[in-house]
């Protein structure tokens, strides 16, 4: 996540405060210094930092935190609330036109990921709002921009409106809206041209497209990796186009991410979506309160639940739970679970969304190599259908054959089968036993799909403890 550095530094400051039963004004001053440095290092605008620290400090002193029973927790609550306010307080939903089609202009500098974001947004609105998008190739200057959008359209099975690179982008946009009305398309997303920097020619063209199409949404695509420049770019585009919102891309990159904390405060315009990863479903609505919780290591259960709902079929989840209870969970089920988890995103990112997990020592070093998953899959796919359905058939001679067929060693095959059997046994025991500990970890009433994620983490710990006892 882009806020990794900011997150660890803020959490460190909170932990130091948390060790004290009581805190002094000097302790509070020291923490505010750490918060200030953390925000500045994350590339948050210095004016925004100054105002933020001032508000937190005033609230902390005004709330008599020094005399409180749990001073650290009160400070965390105040920082959390102020971070949420800084990023916009509430999620601002995408606006649809009362009279279709809804026209969306995607604007931004070259290299921000604008064309890919056009596809991601179209895919999101089609899935979640049942819209029928028309993608418009309005970038006639960048080499291969039109072909890139056509490729995206093919992948999503969506039409792409293109008139080549000879007509003006204004004419292309106008004709695209007419075409959408004719074909009954209720959403038009225009991929506009970008430049390497803000200039008069770019802005004039965008203003003309806006005048010709009357868009409901003008979304500025900003690359989180551009740091402080992202704020300046947002300000320039907002001054000329009066943007309706911002999409921040590459939030999964190795970047400080402070731009996201500054844009709302500087421009007054909301961050509506964030993009993480290259896949065309890697886009999420931006929720300030959830992002604040993640930055402070408090998890993000709501996003985790929503991802799980998208990837897990309710009936299939019930069948899987029954199989675990009856101890008939097999390798076919294991592969299905692995694929569904992979679709939700990197496991290390999902773990950090669980409250409490993100504060565990060493969690920031947890990395799941996709190659390991591929090797496990190769081993399972080298089994016969009967072996996958009945793991008890796997004799030593069969394992040797599987190792040869999968290109793995016999030791790797034995290890994977042992891990599978231990996991199956523990899942069966937990499904029959008391689930209250899991409920406390995951939040009241949350079991099933998300419970399995916590189970896996708990199984890993139990397995390590068992190995230590054997030694």
C-alpha positions in Angstrom: 0.0 0.0 0.0 1.2 3.5 -0.8 0.9 4.6 2.8 3.2 1.9 4.2 5.9 4.4 5.5 3.3 6.8 6.9 1.4 4.0 8.5 4.4 2.4 10.3 5.6 5.8 11.5 2.2 6.9 12.9 1.7 3.4 14.5 5.2 3.7 16.1 4.4 7.0 17.6 1.1 5.7 19.0 2.8 2.5 20.4 5.3 4.6 22.3 2.5 6.6 23.8 0.5 3.5 24.6 3.2 2.1 26.9 2.5 4.9 29.4 -0.4 4.8 31.9 -0.4 8.6 31.9 1.0 11.1 29.5 2.3 14.6 30.0 2.0 17.6 27.8 5.6 17.0 26.8 4.7 13.4 25.6 1.8 14.9 23.5 4.2 17.4 22.0 6.7 14.7 21.1 3.9 12.6 19.5 2.7 15.7 17.5 6.3 16.1 16.3 6.3 12.5 15.1 3.0 12.9 13.3 4.2 16.1 11.6 7.4 14.3 10.4 5.4 11.3 9.3 3.1 13.4 7.1 5.8 15.5 5.6 7.9 12.4 4.7 4.8 11.0 3.1 4.7 14.1 0.8 1.6 15.7 2.3 1.4 19.4 1.5 3.2 21.4 4.3 0.2 23.7 4.8 -2.1 20.7 5.2 0.3 19.2 7.7 0.5 22.4 9.8 -3.3 22.7 10.0 -3.8 19.0 10.7 -1.3 18.9 13.6 -2.8 22.1 15.0 -6.3 20.6 15.0 -5.2 17.3 16.6 -3.2 19.0 19.3 -6.0 21.4 20.2 -8.5 18.5 20.4 -6.2 16.4 22.4 -5.6 19.1 25.0 -9.2 20.1 25.0 -10.4 16.6 25.6 -8.2 16.3 28.8 -6.3 13.4 27.3 -3.6 13.8 29.8 -6.0 12.9 32.7 -7.7 10.1 30.7 -7.6 6.4 31.7 -6.5 5.4 28.2 -4.7 8.5 26.8 -3.1 6.7 23.8 -6.5 5.4 22.6 -8.0 8.8 22.8 -5.2 10.3 20.8 -5.6 7.6 18.2 -9.3 8.3 18.0 -8.6 12.0 17.5 -5.9 11.3 14.8 -8.3 8.8 13.1 -11.2 11.3 13.0 -9.0 14.2 11.7 -7.4 12.0 9.0 -10.9 11.0 7.9 -12.0 14.7 7.8 -8.8 15.6 5.9 -9.6 13.1 3.2 -13.3 14.1 2.9 -15.2 12.7 5.9 -17.6 10.6 3.7 -17.5 8.7 0.5 -18.8 10.8 -2.4 -20.7 8.5 -4.8 -20.4 8.6 -8.6 -23.1 10.8 -10.2 -25.4 9.6 -13.0 -27.3 11.9 -15.3 -31.0 12.1 -14.9 -31.3 11.9 -18.6 -29.1 9.1 -20.2 -26.4 8.9 -21.3 -24.2 9.9 -18.4 -21.1 11.4 -20.0 -17.7 11.1 -18.2 -14.5 12.9 -19.1 -11.3 11.3 -17.9 -8.6 13.9 -17.8 -5.0 14.0 -16.5 -1.3 14.0 -17.5 0.2 11.5 -19.8 1.5 8.4 -17.9 -1.0 8.6 -15.0 -2.8 5.4 -16.2 -5.8 7.3 -17.7 -6.7 4.8 -20.5 -6.5 1.8 -18.2 -8.6 3.6 -15.7 -11.3 4.2 -18.4 -11.6 0.4 -18.7 -11.5 -0.1 -14.9 -14.3 2.5 -14.3 -16.4 1.1 -17.1 -16.1 -2.4 -15.8 -16.9 -1.3 -12.2 -20.1 0.7 -13.3 -21.2 -2.2 -15.5 -20.8 -4.7 -12.7 -22.2 -2.7 -9.8 -24.7 -0.3 -11.5 -25.6 -2.4 -14.5 -24.6 0.3 -17.0 -24.0 -0.2 -20.7 -20.8 1.7 -21.4 -19.4 3.1 -24.7 -15.7 3.8 -24.5 -14.5 6.7 -26.6 -10.9 6.9 -28.0 -10.4 10.7 -27.7 -6.6 10.6 -27.4 -5.4 11.1 -30.9 -1.9 12.2 -30.1 -0.3 9.4 -28.0 1.0 6.6 -30.2 -1.1 3.4 -29.7 -3.6 5.0 -27.3 -6.5 4.1 -29.6 -5.3 0.5 -30.0 -4.8 0.2 -26.2 -8.4 1.3 -25.6 -9.7 -1.1 -28.3 -7.8 -4.0 -26.6 -9.3 -3.0 -23.2 -12.8 -2.9 -24.9 -12.3 -6.4 -26.3 -11.2 -7.8 -22.9 -14.3 -6.3 -21.3 -16.7 -7.0 -24.2 -17.5 -3.3 -24.6 -17.8 -1.2 -27.7 -15.1 1.4 -28.4 -16.0 4.4 -30.5 -13.1 5.6 -32.6 -12.7 7.8 -35.7 -9.0 7.4 -36.0 -6.5 10.2 -35.4 -7.4 12.7 -38.1 -10.6 14.3 -36.7 -10.5 16.6 -33.7 -11.1 15.1 -30.3 -14.1 17.6 -29.9 -15.8 16.2 -33.0 -15.1 12.6 -31.9 -16.6 13.2 -28.5 -19.7 14.9 -29.9 -20.3 12.0 -32.4 -19.7 9.4 -29.7 -22.5 10.9 -27.5 -24.9 10.8 -30.6 -23.9 7.2 -31.2 -24.5 6.2 -27.6 -28.1 7.7 -27.8 -28.7 5.9 -31.1 -27.5 2.5 -29.7 -29.2 2.9 -26.3 -25.9 3.1 -24.4 -26.4 4.9 -21.0 -22.8 5.6 -20.2 -20.1 7.4 -22.3 -16.6 7.5 -21.0 -14.2 9.7 -23.0 -10.5 8.9 -22.9 -9.0 12.4 -23.4 -5.4 13.2 -24.4 -2.8 14.1 -21.8 0.6 15.9 -21.9 3.8 15.5 -20.0 2.9 18.7 -18.2 0.0 21.2 -17.9 -0.2 23.6 -20.9 -2.6 26.0 -22.6 -3.2 23.8 -25.7 -4.2 20.8 -23.5 -6.5 22.8 -21.3 -8.2 24.6 -24.2 -9.0 21.3 -25.9 -10.4 19.8 -22.8 -12.6 22.9 -22.2 -14.0 22.5 -25.7 -14.8 18.9 -25.2 -16.5 19.8 -21.9 -18.6 22.5 -23.7 -19.5 20.1 -26.5 -20.6 17.1 -24.4 -21.8 18.6 -21.1 -20.3 15.8 -18.9 -21.9 14.8 -15.6 -18.5 13.8 -14.2 -15.0 15.2 -15.0 -12.6 12.8 -13.2 -9.0 13.7 -12.9 -6.7 10.7 -12.9 -3.6 11.3 -10.7 -0.6 9.0 -10.3 0.1 8.6 -6.6 3.8 8.2 -7.4 4.1 11.8 -8.6 4.0 12.9 -4.9 3.6 16.6 -4.3 3.3 17.4 -8.0 -0.1 15.6 -8.0 -1.5 18.3 -5.8 -0.3 21.0 -8.2 -1.7 19.1 -11.2 -5.1 18.7 -9.4 -5.2 22.4 -8.7 -4.4 23.4 -12.3 -7.0 21.0 -13.8 -9.6 22.1 -11.2 -9.0 25.8 -11.9 -9.7 25.3 -15.7 -12.3 22.5 -15.8 -14.0 22.5 -12.4 -13.4 18.8 -12.0 -16.0 16.7 -10.1 -13.6 14.3 -8.5 -10.3 12.5 -8.5 -9.1 8.9 -9.3 -5.8 8.1 -7.7 -3.8 5.3 -9.4 -0.9 3.2 -8.4 -1.7 3.2 -4.7 -0.2 -0.3 -4.6 3.2 1.0 -5.7 6.3 1.8 -3.6 5.3 5.4 -3.0 4.6 7.8 -0.1 1.0 8.5 -1.1 0.7 11.8 0.6 -1.0 13.3 -2.4 -4.2 11.5 -1.5 -4.1 13.2 1.9 -3.7 16.7 0.3 -5.8 16.8 -2.8 -9.2 17.0 -1.1 -8.0 19.8 1.3 -6.3 21.8 -1.5 -8.9 21.5 -4.3 -12.1 20.9 -2.3 -12.9 18.1 -4.7 -13.4 14.5 -3.5 -11.3 11.4 -4.3 -13.9 9.1 -5.8 -11.9 6.0 -6.7 -8.5 4.5 -6.2 -6.7 2.1 -8.5 -4.4 -0.6 -7.3 -2.8 -3.2 -9.7 -3.0 -3.8 -13.4 -6.2 -6.0 -13.6 -9.3 -4.3 -15.0 -11.2 -5.0 -11.8 -8.6 -3.3 -9.6 -10.6 -0.2 -8.8 -12.5 0.7 -5.6 -14.6 3.6 -4.4 -12.6 5.8 -2.0 -13.9 5.7 1.6 -12.0 8.3 3.8 -12.8 6.6 7.1 -11.6 3.2 5.8 -8.4 4.6 4.5 -7.7 6.4 7.8 -8.2 3.1 9.7 -5.8 1.3 7.4 -3.2 4.0 7.8 -3.4 3.7 11.6 -3.3 -0.1 11.5 -6.9 -0.5 12.6 -7.8 -2.7 9.6 -10.5 -2.3 7.0 -13.1 -4.9 7.4 -15.8 -3.3 5.2 -13.6 -3.4 2.1 -12.6 -7.0 2.9 -16.2 -8.0 3.2 -17.1 -6.3 -0.1 -14.3 -8.0 -1.9 -15.3 -11.4 -0.4 -18.9 -10.8 -1.5 -17.7 -10.2 -5.1 -15.6 -13.3 -5.2 -17.5 -15.8 -3.1 -20.8 -17.3 -4.2 -23.1 -17.7 -1.2 -24.3 -21.2 -2.1 -20.8 -22.4 -2.9 -19.5 -21.0 0.5 -22.3 -23.0 2.3 -21.3 -26.1 0.4 -17.6 -25.6 1.4 -18.5 -25.0 5.0 -20.5 -28.3 5.0 -17.5 -30.1 3.5 -15.2 -28.8 6.2 -17.7 -29.9 8.9 -18.0 -33.4 7.4 -14.2 -33.6 6.8 -14.7 -34.2 3.0 -12.8 -31.1 1.9 -10.5 -32.2 -0.9 -7.9 -30.9 -3.3 -10.5 -29.7 -5.9 -12.0 -27.5 -3.1 -8.5 -26.4 -2.1 -7.7 -25.1 -5.7 -11.1 -23.4 -5.9 -10.4 -21.6 -2.5 -6.9 -20.7 -3.7 -8.2 -19.1 -6.9 -10.9 -17.2 -5.1 -8.4 -15.8 -2.6 -6.0 -14.8 -5.4 -8.9 -12.8 -7.0 -9.3 -10.8 -3.8 -5.8 -9.5 -4.0 -2.4 -10.3 -2.4 -2.8 -12.2 0.8 -0.4 -9.9 2.7 -2.7 -6.9 1.8 -5.9 -8.8 2.9 -4.3 -9.7 6.2 -3.6 -6.1 7.0 -7.3 -5.3 6.6 -8.2 -7.5 9.6 -8.3 -5.5 12.8 -5.3 -6.4 15.0 -3.5 -8.4 12.4 -1.8 -5.3 10.9 -0.2 -4.5 14.3 1.3 -8.0 14.7 5.1 -8.0 14.7 6.6 -9.0 11.4 3.3 -8.7 9.4 4.9 -6.1 7.2 7.5 -8.7 6.2 4.9 -11.3 5.2 5.1 -11.9 1.5 3.3 -14.7 -0.4 5.2 -15.5 -3.6 2.7 -16.3 -6.5 5.2 -18.9 -7.6 4.6 -20.9 -4.5 0.9 -21.0 -5.2 1.7 -22.0 -8.8 3.9 -24.9 -7.6 1.1 -26.1 -5.3 -1.4 -25.9 -8.1 1.0 -27.9 -10.4 1.3 -30.7 -7.8 -2.5 -30.9 -7.4 -3.1 -30.9 -11.1 -0.6 -33.7 -11.5 -2.9 -36.0 -9.4 -5.6 -38.1 -11.0 -9.3 -37.0 -10.5 -9.7 -39.8 -8.0 -6.6 -38.7 -6.0 -7.8 -35.1 -5.9 -11.2 -36.2 -4.6 -9.8 -38.7 -2.0 -6.4 -37.4 -0.6 -6.1 -40.7 1.5 -5.2 -42.6 -1.7 -1.9 -40.8 -1.9 0.6 -43.6 -1.3 4.4 -43.1 -1.5 4.5 -44.5 -5.1 1.7 -42.2 -6.2 3.5 -39.2 -4.6 6.7 -40.1 -6.6 4.7 -40.1 -9.8 3.1 -36.7 -8.9 6.5 -35.2 -8.1 7.8 -36.3 -11.5 4.7 -35.0 -13.3 4.6 -31.6 -11.6 8.4 -30.9 -11.9 8.6 -30.7 -8.1 10.7 -32.7 -5.6 9.2 -35.6 -3.6 9.9 -33.5 -0.4 7.9 -30.6 -1.8 5.0 -32.9 -2.6 5.1 -34.5 0.8 5.2 -31.1 2.5 2.2 -29.8 0.6 0.1 -32.9 1.3 1.1 -32.7 5.0 0.1 -29.0 5.2 -3.2 -29.8 3.4 -4.0 -32.6 5.9 -3.2 -30.5 8.9 -5.3 -27.6 7.6 -8.2 -29.9 6.9 -8.1 -31.4 10.4 -7.9 -28.0 12.1 -10.7 -26.5 9.9 -12.9 -29.5 10.9 -12.1 -29.0 14.6 -12.8 -25.3 14.5 -16.1 -25.7 12.6 -17.3 -28.0 15.3 -15.9 -26.1 18.2 -16.3 -22.7 19.8 -16.1 -19.8 17.3 -16.2 -16.9 19.8 -12.5 -16.1 19.4 -12.9 -15.9 15.7 -15.9 -13.7 16.0 -14.0 -11.3 18.3 -11.2 -11.1 15.8 -13.4 -10.6 12.7 -16.3 -8.6 14.2 -19.6 -9.7 15.6 -21.5 -12.1 13.3 -18.8 -12.4 10.6 -18.0 -16.0 9.9 -17.9 -18.3 6.8 -16.0 -16.7 4.0 -14.0 -14.2 5.9 -13.6 -16.6 8.8 -11.5 -18.9 6.6 -9.0 -16.1 6.1 -8.5 -15.7 9.9 -8.5 -19.5 10.2 -5.6 -19.8 7.8 -3.6 -17.3 9.9 -4.4 -19.2 13.1 -3.6 -22.5 11.5 -0.2 -21.3 10.6 0.5 -20.2 14.1 -0.8 -23.5 15.6 1.4 -25.5 13.1 4.5 -23.5 14.2 3.7 -24.2 17.9 3.3 -27.9 17.2 6.7 -28.0 15.5 8.4 -26.3 18.4 6.9 -28.8 20.8 8.2 -31.7 18.7 11.7 -30.2 18.9 
